[in-house]
Amino acid sequence: MDKYLIYQIGEAILLEVGGVTNIIYPKGADTPDTLIVESKDGRYSLKIKAV
């Protein structure tokens, strides 16, 4: 069985299974193909692009 992570950022839910990250949005949500996450202090940012 693969390890998996599920976490939520805003409306998006990120599901990571076997090293592949899937971005899941609720129905009717604005769905950009890129999700940008920034740390609270602004020093780090992570950009995830859906494929």
Biopython code that builds the backbone (N, CA, C, O; Angstrom):
import numpy as np
from Bio.PDB.StructureBuilder import StructureBuilder

atoms = [
    (1, "MET", "N", (0.840, -1.190, 0.000)),
    (1, "MET", "CA", (0.000, 0.000, 0.000)),
    (1, "MET", "C", (0.879, 1.246, 0.000)),
    (1, "MET", "O", (1.820, 1.361, 0.786)),
    (2, "ASP", "N", (0.553, 2.180, -0.901)),
    (2, "ASP", "CA", (1.313, 3.426, -0.981)),
    (2, "ASP", "C", (0.996, 4.321, 0.199)),
    (2, "ASP", "O", (-0.102, 4.283, 0.754)),
    (3, "LYS", "N", (1.980, 5.129, 0.572)),
    (3, "LYS", "CA", (1.727, 6.187, 1.552)),
    (3, "LYS", "C", (0.949, 7.278, 0.847)),
    (3, "LYS", "O", (1.122, 7.498, -0.352)),
    (4, "TYR", "N", (0.098, 7.957, 1.586)),
    (4, "TYR", "CA", (-0.629, 9.059, 0.974)),
    (4, "TYR", "C", (-0.784, 10.199, 1.958)),
    (4, "TYR", "O", (-0.811, 9.994, 3.171)),
    (5, "LEU", "N", (-0.885, 11.401, 1.420)),
    (5, "LEU", "CA", (-1.105, 12.604, 2.215)),
    (5, "LEU", "C", (-2.327, 13.307, 1.657)),
    (5, "LEU", "O", (-2.508, 13.399, 0.443)),
    (6, "ILE", "N", (-3.158, 13.799, 2.553)),
    (6, "ILE", "CA", (-4.295, 14.609, 2.139)),
    (6, "ILE", "C", (-4.237, 15.886, 2.955)),
    (6, "ILE", "O", (-4.180, 15.833, 4.184)),
    (7, "TYR", "N", (-4.251, 17.027, 2.293)),
    (7, "TYR", "CA", (-4.287, 18.278, 3.028)),
    (7, "TYR", "C", (-5.082, 19.291, 2.233)),
    (7, "TYR", "O", (-5.287, 19.133, 1.029)),
    (8, "GLN", "N", (-5.526, 20.331, 2.915)),
    (8, "GLN", "CA", (-6.395, 21.310, 2.293)),
    (8, "GLN", "C", (-5.762, 22.689, 2.347)),
    (8, "GLN", "O", (-5.214, 23.090, 3.373)),
    (9, "ILE", "N", (-5.842, 23.418, 1.227)),
    (9, "ILE", "CA", (-5.358, 24.790, 1.148)),
    (9, "ILE", "C", (-6.485, 25.605, 0.531)),
    (9, "ILE", "O", (-6.777, 25.464, -0.657)),
    (10, "GLY", "N", (-7.111, 26.444, 1.319)),
    (10, "GLY", "CA", (-8.273, 27.181, 0.819)),
    (10, "GLY", "C", (-9.368, 26.202, 0.454)),
    (10, "GLY", "O", (-9.729, 25.341, 1.257)),
    (11, "GLU", "N", (-9.905, 26.326, -0.764)),
    (11, "GLU", "CA", (-10.937, 25.396, -1.217)),
    (11, "GLU", "C", (-10.351, 24.126, -1.812)),
    (11, "GLU", "O", (-11.057, 23.130, -1.972)),
    (12, "ALA", "N", (-9.071, 24.156, -2.138)),
    (12, "ALA", "CA", (-8.460, 23.020, -2.825)),
    (12, "ALA", "C", (-8.037, 21.942, -1.835)),
    (12, "ALA", "O", (-7.565, 22.234, -0.736)),
    (13, "ILE", "N", (-8.214, 20.704, -2.246)),
    (13, "ILE", "CA", (-7.725, 19.567, -1.469)),
    (13, "ILE", "C", (-6.607, 18.933, -2.284)),
    (13, "ILE", "O", (-6.784, 18.630, -3.464)),
    (14, "LEU", "N", (-5.466, 18.737, -1.657)),
    (14, "LEU", "CA", (-4.344, 18.097, -2.338)),
    (14, "LEU", "C", (-4.239, 16.664, -1.850)),
    (14, "LEU", "O", (-4.174, 16.415, -0.646)),
    (15, "LEU", "N", (-4.222, 15.728, -2.775)),
    (15, "LEU", "CA", (-4.109, 14.313, -2.464)),
    (15, "LEU", "C", (-2.826, 13.818, -3.109)),
    (15, "LEU", "O", (-2.688, 13.823, -4.332)),
    (16, "GLU", "N", (-1.889, 13.391, -2.272)),
    (16, "GLU", "CA", (-0.611, 12.909, -2.787)),
    (16, "GLU", "C", (-0.534, 11.408, -2.572)),
    (16, "GLU", "O", (-0.571, 10.932, -1.438)),
    (17, "VAL", "N", (-0.425, 10.661, -3.672)),
    (17, "VAL", "CA", (-0.347, 9.206, -3.606)),
    (17, "VAL", "C", (0.827, 8.752, -4.459)),
    (17, "VAL", "O", (0.899, 9.073, -5.645)),
    (18, "GLY", "N", (1.729, 8.020, -3.870)),
    (18, "GLY", "CA", (2.859, 7.476, -4.616)),
    (18, "GLY", "C", (3.698, 8.528, -5.312)),
    (18, "GLY", "O", (4.215, 8.287, -6.402)),
    (19, "GLY", "N", (3.841, 9.695, -4.695)),
    (19, "GLY", "CA", (4.661, 10.748, -5.268)),
    (19, "GLY", "C", (3.953, 11.609, -6.299)),
    (19, "GLY", "O", (4.557, 12.535, -6.841)),
    (20, "VAL", "N", (2.676, 11.324, -6.585)),
    (20, "VAL", "CA", (1.903, 12.126, -7.537)),
    (20, "VAL", "C", (0.906, 12.968, -6.759)),
    (20, "VAL", "O", (0.136, 12.445, -5.954)),
    (21, "THR", "N", (0.922, 14.283, -7.003)),
    (21, "THR", "CA", (0.009, 15.180, -6.303)),
    (21, "THR", "C", (-1.176, 15.508, -7.196)),
    (21, "THR", "O", (-1.000, 15.950, -8.331)),
    (22, "ASN", "N", (-2.373, 15.293, -6.690)),
    (22, "ASN", "CA", (-3.604, 15.617, -7.394)),
    (22, "ASN", "C", (-4.273, 16.778, -6.682)),
    (22, "ASN", "O", (-4.372, 16.782, -5.455)),
    (23, "ILE", "N", (-4.736, 17.767, -7.447)),
    (23, "ILE", "CA", (-5.434, 18.905, -6.875)),
    (23, "ILE", "C", (-6.923, 18.711, -7.133)),
    (23, "ILE", "O", (-7.346, 18.555, -8.279)),
    (24, "ILE", "N", (-7.712, 18.720, -6.069)),
    (24, "ILE", "CA", (-9.144, 18.459, -6.168)),
    (24, "ILE", "C", (-9.891, 19.692, -5.682)),
    (24, "ILE", "O", (-9.613, 20.206, -4.598)),
    (25, "TYR", "N", (-10.838, 20.164, -6.481)),
    (25, "TYR", "CA", (-11.637, 21.332, -6.112)),
    (25, "TYR", "C", (-13.089, 20.917, -5.958)),
    (25, "TYR", "O", (-13.537, 19.985, -6.626)),
    (26, "PRO", "N", (-13.848, 21.604, -5.075)),
    (26, "PRO", "CA", (-15.276, 21.331, -4.979)),
    (26, "PRO", "C", (-15.992, 21.790, -6.249)),
    (26, "PRO", "O", (-15.495, 22.660, -6.964)),
    (27, "LYS", "N", (-17.151, 21.209, -6.526)),
    (27, "LYS", "CA", (-17.928, 21.594, -7.706)),
    (27, "LYS", "C", (-18.275, 23.070, -7.649)),
    (27, "LYS", "O", (-18.648, 23.594, -6.599)),
    (28, "GLY", "N", (-18.149, 23.731, -8.784)),
    (28, "GLY", "CA", (-18.514, 25.141, -8.867)),
    (28, "GLY", "C", (-17.439, 26.102, -8.390)),
    (28, "GLY", "O", (-17.625, 27.317, -8.457)),
    (29, "ALA", "N", (-16.326, 25.583, -7.914)),
    (29, "ALA", "CA", (-15.251, 26.454, -7.426)),
    (29, "ALA", "C", (-14.453, 26.986, -8.609)),
    (29, "ALA", "O", (-14.392, 26.364, -9.669)),
    (30, "ASP", "N", (-13.844, 28.147, -8.405)),
    (30, "ASP", "CA", (-12.922, 28.667, -9.408)),
    (30, "ASP", "C", (-11.722, 27.723, -9.416)),
    (30, "ASP", "O", (-11.130, 27.474, -8.366)),
    (31, "THR", "N", (-11.358, 27.198, -10.574)),
    (31, "THR", "CA", (-10.329, 26.163, -10.615)),
    (31, "THR", "C", (-9.130, 26.582, -11.459)),
    (31, "THR", "O", (-9.024, 26.194, -12.622)),
    (32, "PRO", "N", (-8.233, 27.366, -10.887)),
    (32, "PRO", "CA", (-7.011, 27.682, -11.625)),
    (32, "PRO", "C", (-6.163, 26.426, -11.774)),
    (32, "PRO", "O", (-6.236, 25.521, -10.943)),
    (33, "ASP", "N", (-5.357, 26.369, -12.835)),
    (33, "ASP", "CA", (-4.532, 25.175, -13.023)),
    (33, "ASP", "C", (-3.234, 25.241, -12.235)),
    (33, "ASP", "O", (-2.455, 24.288, -12.233)),
    (34, "THR", "N", (-3.001, 26.362, -11.566)),
    (34, "THR", "CA", (-1.802, 26.506, -10.747)),
    (34, "THR", "C", (-2.193, 26.945, -9.346)),
    (34, "THR", "O", (-2.974, 27.881, -9.177)),
    (35, "LEU", "N", (-1.654, 26.276, -8.355)),
    (35, "LEU", "CA", (-1.922, 26.611, -6.964)),
    (35, "LEU", "C", (-0.619, 27.115, -6.359)),
    (35, "LEU", "O", (0.396, 26.419, -6.401)),
    (36, "ILE", "N", (-0.641, 28.317, -5.799)),
    (36, "ILE", "CA", (0.560, 28.887, -5.186)),
    (36, "ILE", "C", (0.338, 28.990, -3.683)),
    (36, "ILE", "O", (-0.632, 29.596, -3.228)),
    (37, "VAL", "N", (1.241, 28.394, -2.924)),
    (37, "VAL", "CA", (1.141, 28.384, -1.471)),
    (37, "VAL", "C", (2.332, 29.152, -0.924)),
    (37, "VAL", "O", (3.473, 28.878, -1.295)),
    (38, "GLU", "N", (2.076, 30.110, -0.045)),
    (38, "GLU", "CA", (3.163, 30.879, 0.555)),
    (38, "GLU", "C", (3.177, 30.669, 2.059)),
    (38, "GLU", "O", (2.131, 30.503, 2.686)),
    (39, "SER", "N", (4.390, 30.678, 2.635)),
    (39, "SER", "CA", (4.495, 30.572, 4.084)),
    (39, "SER", "C", (4.022, 31.875, 4.719)),
    (39, "SER", "O", (3.992, 32.919, 4.068)),
    (40, "LYS", "N", (3.658, 31.804, 5.985)),
    (40, "LYS", "CA", (3.121, 32.980, 6.671)),
    (40, "LYS", "C", (4.109, 34.137, 6.700)),
    (40, "LYS", "O", (3.708, 35.297, 6.608)),
    (41, "ASP", "N", (5.393, 33.833, 6.828)),
    (41, "ASP", "CA", (6.383, 34.912, 6.876)),
    (41, "ASP", "C", (6.794, 35.394, 5.482)),
    (41, "ASP", "O", (7.567, 36.344, 5.362)),
    (42, "GLY", "N", (6.286, 34.749, 4.433)),
    (42, "GLY", "CA", (6.565, 35.181, 3.071)),
    (42, "GLY", "C", (7.925, 34.774, 2.530)),
    (42, "GLY", "O", (8.296, 35.178, 1.428)),
    (43, "ARG", "N", (8.662, 33.995, 3.273)),
    (43, "ARG", "CA", (10.015, 33.617, 2.836)),
    (43, "ARG", "C", (10.009, 32.473, 1.829)),
    (43, "ARG", "O", (10.939, 32.344, 1.033)),
    (44, "TYR", "N", (8.983, 31.652, 1.854)),
    (44, "TYR", "CA", (8.937, 30.482, 0.978)),
    (44, "TYR", "C", (7.629, 30.465, 0.206)),
    (44, "TYR", "O", (6.591, 30.884, 0.718)),
    (45, "SER", "N", (7.683, 29.979, -1.026)),
    (45, "SER", "CA", (6.457, 29.764, -1.775)),
    (45, "SER", "C", (6.587, 28.463, -2.557)),
    (45, "SER", "O", (7.680, 28.070, -2.965)),
    (46, "LEU", "N", (5.469, 27.817, -2.752)),
    (46, "LEU", "CA", (5.411, 26.546, -3.462)),
    (46, "LEU", "C", (4.379, 26.701, -4.563)),
    (46, "LEU", "O", (3.244, 27.103, -4.309)),
    (47, "LYS", "N", (4.775, 26.381, -5.784)),
    (47, "LYS", "CA", (3.864, 26.502, -6.919)),
    (47, "LYS", "C", (3.589, 25.104, -7.444)),
    (47, "LYS", "O", (4.517, 24.381, -7.806)),
    (48, "ILE", "N", (2.329, 24.720, -7.488)),
    (48, "ILE", "CA", (1.941, 23.390, -7.957)),
    (48, "ILE", "C", (1.057, 23.577, -9.182)),
    (48, "ILE", "O", (0.045, 24.275, -9.121)),
    (49, "LYS", "N", (1.436, 22.954, -10.293)),
    (49, "LYS", "CA", (0.658, 23.079, -11.524)),
    (49, "LYS", "C", (-0.045, 21.760, -11.811)),
    (49, "LYS", "O", (0.581, 20.700, -11.832)),
    (50, "ALA", "N", (-1.347, 21.839, -12.029)),
    (50, "ALA", "CA", (-2.116, 20.640, -12.368)),
    (50, "ALA", "C", (-1.804, 20.236, -13.807)),
    (50, "ALA", "O", (-1.626, 21.092, -14.674)),
    (51, "VAL", "N", (-1.740, 18.934, -14.054)),
    (51, "VAL", "CA", (-1.494, 18.457, -15.414)),
    (51, "VAL", "C", (-2.602, 17.508, -15.830)),
    (51, "VAL", "O", (-2.585, 16.991, -16.947)),
]
sb = StructureBuilder()
sb.init_structure("model")
sb.init_model(0)
sb.init_chain("A")
sb.init_seg("    ")
for serial, (resi, resn, name, xyz) in enumerate(atoms, 1):
    if name == "N":
        sb.init_residue(resn, " ", resi, " ")
    sb.init_atom(name, np.array(xyz, "f"), 0.0, 1.0, " ", f" {name:<3s}", serial, name[0])
structure = sb.get_structure()
